[in-house]
Amino acid sequence: MSMAPPPQSRWHTATAVVLAVSAVAWIWLVWNAPVDSRQGEIGKILFVHPPAALGAYLGFILTGVGGALYLWRDDERFDHLAAAAAEVGVLFAVVMLLSGPIWAKGTWGKWWSWDLRLTLTLLLFFVYVAYLLLRSFTEGSDRVARFAAIYGIAGVAVIPLNYFAIDLAAGRSIHPENLGGDSLGAGMGWPFAMGLVTATAAFAFLLVRRIELGWLRSERARREALAGARGAS
Amino acid sequence: MSYVIAAYAVTVIILGGYGLHLSRERAALRRELSGGDESNAG
């Protein structure tokens, strides 16, 4: 079903302003954050790695939500939301999968370990890379959009597995535990919280632009199809 | 310290580069769909 484009210009401005303000605050807080007594300077990667994971989780959850709403309402806008969220989520997952090994090399002395958390993170990444590949090979097909929606919903099941992997490994995981309210050192709570806010703002900033791009691509494809039909008749 | 700089640089390059790519493609498609009239874009 063809729909008019959503009015996004105010969202573009709002997300840009929120991202700019939160990024400045985040940089200032990270710069002035105390050095972790156990890890030293490398502990400051903590302020970028978990926020990247948050962006990836947000992207993949929204892919599932968008897919479910597309199947329910048969509205193309939800399909654009799902596709956009998957792409932005994969980008955040790339940041997570690069910043993590950089921290690991400086802390464990090796880039990677086939730990349950790390392995499930890689699996989660490949699940949504496969989603994007599926969509890119067959763009514009309603049937594929429906299949992609079901696939995107099923992929969300990996998220809780990934998040609780350390508990599931029952002490055999070398990945640091999920952060709780009291597990951060003094003065590290604010830069960590602002990292999460900035990641959410960056996610929203990229998402609204990617949704609009999806609509513009569809609109161009529609016009080309229309021109082709006119040329044939 | 070099590990910290590398982690933050990777973040800025990947997300910033992607944002730039989105902006460029959006601007090009808007121009194309409005028949080259940039005043209709945005």
HADDOCK unambig.tbl for C-alpha pairs under 7 A between the chains (distance, minus, plus):
assign (segid A and resid 41 and name CA) (segid B and resid 1 and name CA) 6.08 0.50 0.50
assign (segid A and resid 42 and name CA) (segid B and resid 1 and name CA) 6.46 0.50 0.50
assign (segid A and resid 42 and name CA) (segid B and resid 3 and name CA) 6.61 0.50 0.50
assign (segid A and resid 42 and name CA) (segid B and resid 4 and name CA) 5.64 0.50 0.50
assign (segid A and resid 44 and name CA) (segid B and resid 4 and name CA) 6.60 0.50 0.50
assign (segid A and resid 45 and name CA) (segid B and resid 4 and name CA) 5.82 0.50 0.50
assign (segid A and resid 45 and name CA) (segid B and resid 7 and name CA) 6.62 0.50 0.50
assign (segid A and resid 95 and name CA) (segid B and resid 10 and name CA) 6.87 0.50 0.50
assign (segid A and resid 95 and name CA) (segid B and resid 11 and name CA) 5.65 0.50 0.50
assign (segid A and resid 99 and name CA) (segid B and resid 7 and name CA) 4.85 0.50 0.50
assign (segid A and resid 102 and name CA) (segid B and resid 3 and name CA) 6.08 0.50 0.50
assign (segid A and resid 102 and name CA) (segid B and resid 7 and name CA) 6.42 0.50 0.50
assign (segid A and resid 103 and name CA) (segid B and resid 3 and name CA) 6.79 0.50 0.50
assign (segid A and resid 106 and name CA) (segid B and resid 3 and name CA) 6.67 0.50 0.50
assign (segid A and resid 206 and name CA) (segid B and resid 19 and name CA) 6.24 0.50 0.50
assign (segid A and resid 209 and name CA) (segid B and resid 22 and name CA) 6.72 0.50 0.50
assign (segid A and resid 210 and name CA) (segid B and resid 22 and name CA) 6.55 0.50 0.50
assign (segid A and resid 213 and name CA) (segid B and resid 26 and name CA) 5.55 0.50 0.50
assign (segid A and resid 216 and name CA) (segid B and resid 29 and name CA) 6.48 0.50 0.50
assign (segid A and resid 220 and name CA) (segid B and resid 33 and name CA) 6.88 0.50 0.50
